[in-house]
Amino acid sequence: MTDTATPSATPTATTVRRREIATEHLLFKLMEYVEDKHPGLLDFLENSLDHLGDPAAGDDKDDEQVREIARRMIVGARREGTA
């Protein structure tokens, strides 16, 4: 994926933040849509969280924090729905 709004090849913190916001929005909407059409997706995702972890190798590695972010995303998708 290229970012045509940023002239340099290295993304800035602002560019990364904007991409994260856009990606989260699209992912939430996809989760809501698929759950509406095929109930069970969110349960499936929730049951997979034990396998999710932080790939970092340093002191900031925190598997549980990564899982908590995913849990909050699932809760948000359940709450929003497509109705």
N, C-alpha and C positions, 0 to 999 in steps of 0.2 A: 504494500500500500504506500502510495506517495502522498505527500502533503504539498499541494501546489501553492498554498497560502504562505508557506515559509520558504524563503529563498535558500537558506542553508540546508545542507544534507542532514545535519544533526538537529533533532527536534528539541525545542525548548520545553521548559516545564509547563508553560502555558499550552503549547501544542499537545503535549502528552495528556494534560488534564482535559482538554477539549475532546481528544480522541476517547478518553476513558468515559466521559459523560455520554458521548454519542453511542459508544459501544454498549454501555449499560442500558441506555434507553432502548436500543434495538433488541438487545437480549431480553429485557423485561417484556417488551411487546411480543416477541416471538414465544416466550414462555407462556404468556397469557393466552395467546392465540392457539398454540398447540394444546394446552391444557383444556381449552374450551372445546376443541374438536376431538381430542383424544384424552379423556380424563385419565389421570394416573401419572402423567409426566412429572408433576411436582413431587408426588410421593416417591417416584423412581429417583429423581434427583436428590431428594432428602435422604433416601436410603444409601446413596453413594458417597456421602460426605466423609465417612470413615476412611476413605481412600484418598481424600484430598489433603494436600500438604503444601507447605511453603518450600520452594526449591532453594531458598537462600542457604548459604553454608556458614554465614557469620553469626555474630551475636544477636542480630535482629531477626533470626529465624523464629517463626512462631506459627506452628501448624494450627493450633487452636484458633488463633485470630483469623486465619484464612478461612477456616470452617465457619466461624461466626459471621463473617461477611457473607458467605454463601447462604447461610441460614436466613439472614436478614433479607437477602434477595428473594429467596423462596417465599418467605412470609409476605413480602411486598407484592409478589406476583399473585399469591392467593388472595390477598386483600383487594387488589385492583380488579382482577378478572377482565372480561371483555364486555360485561354488561353495562 
